[in-house]
């Protein structure tokens, strides 16, 4: 008995009913890509019902439907949790609704920074809300000269530390150790920051710095999710991409880190060929990290088309007694002002699931998984 759940990170399908509360009225990640980019098409996602779903809000630019794939269904999901970040979205998808928002900052308080600096054995640069690529380019030369790591945050509930991978400047192991210490310090202080993120980079001069795939997230431990229930029932859970990090390892039997969407899709192919039973749970992050936050609609559209092309090779491999779920965790409309996530509904596209209900919330995904593996029996 197998199931595959793929989260297309940030691929929202229209502003949520409460989007105005988050400053996101009018956001529509997929809708705007279709409306503003002639020739944009996702035929394999369309065969699962995506185009019909998008027409519920706006038909502008939506191509003609393709033939429906047998056993496919589609609906929208609305997030109930208090937030629009990766952690909140993934946790609710797996059945853990967050009613108290995670803490966010414009800068971190001096007493916290002081404790982190003692743990690091050095001072920090930055301590501000900033784009990761921008702050590394701006403060990277000073970091290379001093060895002081770069501390920053964003509109999400994150504490991010960037440092050079070269041990002569800072080093990857030292950065990961520092971020693990930061997670411990935050938890001891009761500061509910969703993720501490290690952001390693390489390069030597402004304009030449580049983040590497050796990022690592240190998350809060979630409440019980369907992943824990699967594991307790002896059903293996394979986390692909940053799934292990998002859930702090809770409920994850095997972790398969990836460096890109392409690497993640190759990993899914390999696991689908090798794994006889259990859940394969994958996050494909490039939509969000490379194109949404950077407000790059051309790159976002290209990335979606690359996924759609690969999906066409996967669909015939899903047997009638196997479950496929494709969804998202929030939006990140590349046409929306700013560089933050957008509060959006997300698509739920399935193969071989029970009938989907309109107006469902994110936790519907956990219920589909539980039912498929007979956890409610």
C-alpha positions as CSV (number, residue, x, y, z in Angstrom):
1,X,0.0,0.0,0.0
2,X,1.6,3.2,-1.2
3,X,0.8,6.9,-1.3
4,X,2.7,9.9,-2.7
5,X,2.1,13.5,-1.5
6,X,3.9,16.3,-3.3
7,X,3.8,19.9,-2.0
8,X,4.5,22.5,-4.6
9,X,5.9,25.1,-2.3
10,X,4.0,28.4,-2.7
11,X,1.9,27.4,-5.7
12,X,-1.3,29.1,-4.5
13,X,-4.5,29.4,-6.5
14,X,-6.1,32.7,-5.4
15,X,-6.4,34.9,-2.3
16,X,-7.9,33.3,0.7
17,X,-11.1,34.7,2.3
18,X,-9.0,36.4,5.0
19,X,-6.2,37.6,2.7
20,X,-6.9,41.2,3.5
21,X,-5.9,40.6,7.1
22,X,-2.4,39.7,5.8
23,X,-2.2,42.5,3.2
24,X,-2.7,40.0,0.4
25,X,-6.0,41.0,-1.3
26,X,-6.0,40.1,-4.9
27,X,-3.0,37.8,-4.8
28,X,-3.3,34.8,-7.1
29,X,0.0,32.9,-7.9
30,X,-1.3,30.6,-10.6
31,X,-4.1,32.8,-11.8
32,X,-1.7,35.8,-12.5
33,X,0.8,33.5,-14.3
34,X,-1.9,32.4,-16.7
35,X,-3.4,35.8,-17.1
36,X,-0.1,37.7,-17.7
37,X,2.0,35.1,-19.6
38,X,0.6,34.1,-23.0
39,X,1.3,30.6,-24.0
40,X,1.8,29.4,-20.4
41,X,0.3,25.9,-20.1
42,X,0.4,23.0,-17.6
43,X,-1.4,20.2,-19.5
44,X,-0.7,17.3,-17.1
45,X,-1.8,19.3,-14.0
46,X,-4.8,20.3,-16.1
47,X,-5.6,16.6,-16.7
48,X,-6.0,16.3,-12.9
49,X,-8.5,19.2,-12.9
50,X,-6.3,22.3,-12.4
51,X,-7.8,24.5,-15.2
52,X,-11.4,23.9,-14.0
53,X,-10.3,24.8,-10.5
54,X,-8.7,28.1,-11.6
55,X,-11.8,29.1,-13.6
56,X,-13.8,29.2,-10.4
57,X,-12.0,32.5,-9.6
58,X,-10.9,33.9,-13.0
59,X,-10.9,32.4,-16.5
60,X,-8.4,35.0,-17.9
61,X,-5.6,33.2,-19.8
62,X,-6.7,29.7,-18.8
63,X,-6.1,27.3,-21.8
64,X,-8.6,24.8,-23.1
65,X,-9.0,21.8,-20.8
66,X,-7.1,18.6,-21.6
67,X,-8.6,15.2,-21.3
68,X,-9.1,14.2,-17.7
69,X,-6.8,11.6,-16.3
70,X,-8.9,8.6,-15.1
71,X,-9.5,8.7,-11.3
72,X,-8.5,12.4,-11.0
73,X,-10.3,15.0,-8.8
74,X,-9.6,18.6,-7.8
75,X,-10.7,21.2,-5.2
76,X,-9.5,24.2,-3.3
77,X,-8.2,24.1,0.3
78,X,-8.4,27.1,2.7
79,X,-5.9,27.4,5.5
80,X,-7.4,27.8,9.0
81,X,-4.1,28.2,10.9
82,X,-2.8,31.6,11.9
83,X,0.0,32.2,9.4
84,X,1.1,31.9,5.9
85,X,4.5,30.3,6.3
86,X,5.9,27.0,5.3
87,X,5.8,25.4,8.7
88,X,2.2,26.4,9.4
89,X,1.0,25.2,6.0
90,X,2.8,21.9,6.1
91,X,1.7,21.2,9.7
92,X,-2.0,21.8,8.9
93,X,-1.7,19.7,5.8
94,X,-0.7,16.8,8.1
95,X,-3.5,17.6,10.6
96,X,-2.0,20.0,13.1
97,X,-3.8,23.3,13.1
98,X,-1.8,26.3,14.6
99,X,-4.1,28.7,16.4
100,X,-1.4,30.9,17.9
101,X,0.8,32.6,15.3
102,X,4.5,32.0,15.4
103,X,6.6,35.0,16.5
104,X,7.9,37.4,13.9
105,X,10.5,40.2,14.3
106,X,11.8,43.2,12.4
107,X,15.0,42.6,14.4
108,X,15.9,40.4,17.3
109,X,16.1,41.8,20.9
110,X,19.6,42.6,22.2
111,X,19.5,40.1,25.0
112,X,18.7,37.3,22.6
113,X,21.5,38.4,20.2
114,X,23.9,38.6,23.1
115,X,23.2,35.0,24.1
116,X,23.5,33.9,20.5
117,X,26.9,35.7,20.1
118,X,28.2,34.0,23.2
119,X,27.1,30.6,21.7
120,X,28.8,31.6,18.4
121,X,31.9,32.9,20.0
122,X,31.7,36.0,17.8
123,X,29.6,39.0,16.9
124,X,26.8,39.1,14.3
125,X,26.4,41.3,11.3
126,X,22.9,42.5,10.3
127,X,20.1,41.7,12.7
128,X,17.4,43.1,10.4
129,X,14.6,42.0,8.2
130,X,16.0,41.5,4.7
131,X,16.0,39.4,1.5
132,X,18.6,36.6,1.9
133,X,20.3,37.2,-1.4
134,X,20.4,40.9,-0.9
135,X,21.9,40.9,2.6
136,X,24.5,38.3,1.7
137,X,25.5,40.4,-1.3
138,X,25.6,43.6,0.9
139,X,27.3,42.2,4.0
140,X,29.2,39.3,2.4
141,X,32.4,41.3,1.9
142,X,32.4,42.4,5.6
143,X,31.7,38.8,6.6
144,X,34.7,37.5,4.6
145,X,36.9,40.2,6.2
146,X,35.8,39.6,9.8
147,X,34.4,36.1,10.0
148,X,31.3,37.5,11.7
149,X,28.1,35.6,10.6
150,X,25.1,37.4,9.2
151,X,21.9,37.4,11.3
152,X,18.6,38.3,9.6
153,X,14.9,37.5,9.4
154,X,11.9,38.1,7.1
155,X,8.1,38.4,7.3
156,X,8.0,34.7,8.1
157,X,8.7,33.3,11.6
158,X,12.4,32.6,10.9
159,X,15.8,33.3,12.4
160,X,18.4,33.0,9.6
161,X,22.1,32.9,9.9
162,X,24.3,33.1,6.8
163,X,28.0,32.3,6.7
164,X,30.7,31.2,4.3
165,X,31.3,27.5,3.8
166,X,35.0,28.0,3.8
167,X,36.3,26.9,7.3
168,X,39.0,29.6,7.0
169,X,36.1,32.2,7.1
170,X,33.4,30.4,9.1
171,X,32.7,26.8,7.9
172,X,29.6,24.7,7.2
173,X,29.9,22.5,10.3
174,X,30.3,25.5,12.6
175,X,27.3,27.2,11.0
176,X,25.1,24.1,11.5
177,X,26.2,23.8,15.0
178,X,25.5,27.5,15.7
179,X,21.9,27.1,14.3
180,X,21.3,24.0,16.4
181,X,22.4,26.0,19.4
182,X,20.1,28.9,18.4
183,X,17.1,26.5,18.2
184,X,17.9,25.3,21.7
185,X,18.2,28.9,23.0
186,X,14.9,30.0,21.5
187,X,13.1,27.0,22.9
188,X,14.6,27.5,26.3
189,X,13.4,31.2,26.2
190,X,9.9,30.2,25.0
191,X,10.3,32.2,21.8
192,X,8.1,30.5,19.2
193,X,10.0,31.1,16.1
194,X,9.0,28.5,13.5
195,X,12.4,27.8,12.0
196,X,16.1,28.6,12.5
197,X,17.7,28.4,9.0
198,X,21.4,27.9,8.2
199,X,22.2,29.8,5.0
200,X,25.7,28.8,3.8
201,X,27.2,30.5,0.8
202,X,30.4,30.7,-1.2
203,X,32.1,33.4,-3.2
204,X,34.5,36.2,-2.4
205,X,33.2,39.6,-3.7
206,X,29.9,41.5,-3.9
207,X,27.9,40.2,-6.9
208,X,29.8,36.9,-6.7
209,X,28.3,35.4,-3.6
210,X,26.0,32.3,-4.1
211,X,24.0,30.3,-1.6
212,X,24.6,26.6,-1.7
213,X,22.3,23.6,-1.3
214,X,23.7,22.9,2.2
215,X,20.9,24.9,3.9
216,X,19.4,23.2,6.9
217,X,16.2,24.2,8.8
218,X,15.8,23.6,12.6
219,X,12.1,23.7,13.3
220,X,9.9,23.6,16.3
221,X,8.6,20.1,17.1
222,X,5.0,19.9,15.8
223,X,2.0,18.5,17.7
224,X,1.0,15.0,16.7
225,X,0.4,14.7,13.0
226,X,-0.7,11.9,10.6
227,X,3.0,11.2,10.1
228,X,3.3,10.1,13.7
229,X,0.3,7.9,13.4
230,X,1.7,6.3,10.3
231,X,5.0,5.7,12.1
232,X,3.3,4.3,15.2
233,X,1.4,1.9,12.9
234,X,4.6,0.6,11.4
235,X,4.1,2.3,8.1
236,X,7.2,4.0,6.8
237,X,7.3,7.7,5.9
238,X,9.9,8.9,3.4
239,X,10.5,12.7,3.6
240,X,11.9,14.2,0.4
241,X,13.5,17.6,0.3
242,X,13.1,19.7,3.5
243,X,10.2,17.6,4.9
244,X,12.4,16.2,7.7
245,X,13.4,19.8,8.7
246,X,9.9,21.2,8.6
247,X,8.7,18.5,11.0
248,X,11.9,18.4,13.1
249,X,12.1,14.7,12.2
250,X,8.8,13.9,13.9
251,X,7.1,11.1,12.1
252,X,9.8,10.7,9.5
253,X,11.2,7.3,9.0
254,X,13.7,8.0,6.3
255,X,14.9,11.4,5.1
256,X,16.1,12.2,1.6
257,X,17.4,15.8,1.4
258,X,17.6,17.3,-2.1
259,X,19.3,20.3,-3.7
260,X,16.7,21.4,-6.2
261,X,13.3,20.5,-7.7
262,X,15.1,18.4,-10.4
263,X,16.9,16.5,-7.7
264,X,13.6,16.1,-5.8
265,X,11.8,14.7,-8.8
266,X,14.6,12.3,-9.5
267,X,14.4,11.2,-5.8
268,X,10.7,10.6,-6.1
269,X,11.2,8.5,-9.2
270,X,13.8,6.4,-7.5
271,X,11.7,5.9,-4.4
272,X,8.6,5.1,-6.4
273,X,10.6,2.3,-8.1
274,X,12.2,1.0,-4.9
275,X,9.7,1.5,-2.1
276,X,7.0,-1.2,-1.8
277,X,4.8,0.4,0.8
278,X,4.3,3.6,2.9
279,X,4.1,7.3,2.3
280,X,6.5,9.3,0.2
281,X,6.1,12.9,1.2
282,X,7.9,15.5,-0.9
283,X,8.5,19.3,-0.8
284,X,9.6,21.0,-4.0
285,X,10.9,24.3,-2.9
286,X,12.3,26.1,-6.0
287,X,9.0,27.7,-6.9
288,X,9.1,29.6,-3.6
289,X,12.8,30.1,-2.8
290,X,14.1,30.9,-6.3
291,X,11.2,32.6,-8.0
292,X,8.4,33.6,-5.7
293,X,10.5,35.5,-3.1
294,X,12.5,37.1,-5.9
295,X,9.4,38.1,-7.8
296,X,10.5,36.3,-11.0
297,X,7.4,35.3,-12.9
298,X,9.3,34.1,-15.9
299,X,11.4,31.7,-13.8
300,X,8.3,30.7,-11.8
301,X,6.4,29.8,-15.0
302,X,9.3,27.9,-16.4
303,X,9.8,26.0,-13.1
304,X,6.1,25.0,-13.2
305,X,6.3,23.8,-16.8
306,X,9.4,21.7,-15.9
307,X,7.4,20.0,-13.1
308,X,4.4,19.5,-15.3
309,X,6.5,17.8,-18.0
310,X,7.9,15.4,-15.4
311,X,4.5,14.8,-14.0
312,X,3.4,13.5,-17.3
313,X,6.0,10.7,-16.9
314,X,4.8,9.9,-13.3
315,X,1.0,9.7,-13.8
316,X,1.0,6.4,-15.7
317,X,3.1,4.8,-12.9
318,X,0.3,5.4,-10.3
319,X,-1.7,2.1,-9.9
320,X,-5.4,2.1,-9.2
321,X,-4.9,1.2,-5.6
322,X,-2.3,3.9,-5.0
323,X,-3.0,7.5,-3.9
324,X,-1.4,10.6,-5.4
325,X,-1.9,14.0,-3.8
326,X,-0.5,17.2,-5.2
327,X,-1.0,20.4,-3.2
328,X,0.7,23.5,-1.8
329,X,1.4,25.2,1.5
330,X,0.7,28.9,0.8
331,X,1.1,31.3,-2.1
332,X,3.9,33.5,-3.3
333,X,2.5,35.5,-6.1
334,X,5.4,36.9,-8.2
335,X,3.1,39.7,-9.4
336,X,2.2,40.8,-5.9
337,X,4.0,43.7,-4.2
338,X,6.7,42.9,-1.8
339,X,8.7,39.7,-1.5
340,X,6.7,37.7,1.1
341,X,4.4,34.7,1.0
342,X,0.8,35.5,0.1
343,X,-2.2,34.2,2.0
344,X,-3.9,32.1,-0.7
345,X,-6.0,29.0,-1.1
346,X,-4.1,26.1,-2.6
347,X,-5.1,23.4,-5.1
348,X,-5.7,19.8,-4.1
349,X,-5.3,17.5,-7.0
350,X,-5.6,13.7,-6.4
351,X,-5.7,10.4,-8.1
352,X,-7.7,7.5,-6.6
353,X,-9.0,9.4,-3.5
354,X,-12.4,9.4,-2.0
355,X,-14.7,12.2,-3.2
356,X,-13.4,15.6,-2.5
357,X,-15.5,18.2,-0.7
358,X,-15.7,21.9,-1.7
359,X,-14.7,24.4,1.0
360,X,-12.3,22.0,2.8
361,X,-9.3,23.1,4.9
362,X,-5.7,22.0,4.7
363,X,-6.2,19.1,7.1
364,X,-8.1,17.3,4.3
365,X,-4.8,16.0,3.1
366,X,-4.1,14.3,6.4
367,X,-7.5,12.7,6.4
368,X,-7.0,11.4,2.9
369,X,-3.7,9.8,3.9
370,X,-5.2,8.3,7.1
371,X,-8.1,6.8,5.2
372,X,-5.8,5.4,2.5
373,X,-3.8,3.6,5.1
374,X,-6.8,2.5,7.2
375,X,-5.7,4.5,10.2
376,X,-9.3,5.4,11.1
377,X,-10.5,1.8,11.1
